């Protein structure tokens, strides 16, 4: 299991799902995450830190 920290940007929001792009990765694929796992205040363009299986706003 990979527990390293990663930074993401919310690329788009579609209903109950957010699509994230990893920062600093040129050919990053969108990562689909249920909004229930993300901070309630996210919006498109929000920056997130993923660490220890949790997301938090940057």
Beta strands, then each sheet from edge to edge (+ up, - down):
strand 1: 6-14
strand 2: 17-22
strand 3: 31-34
strand 4: 47-51
strand 5: 54-57
sheet 1: 3+ 2- 1+ 4- 5+
end
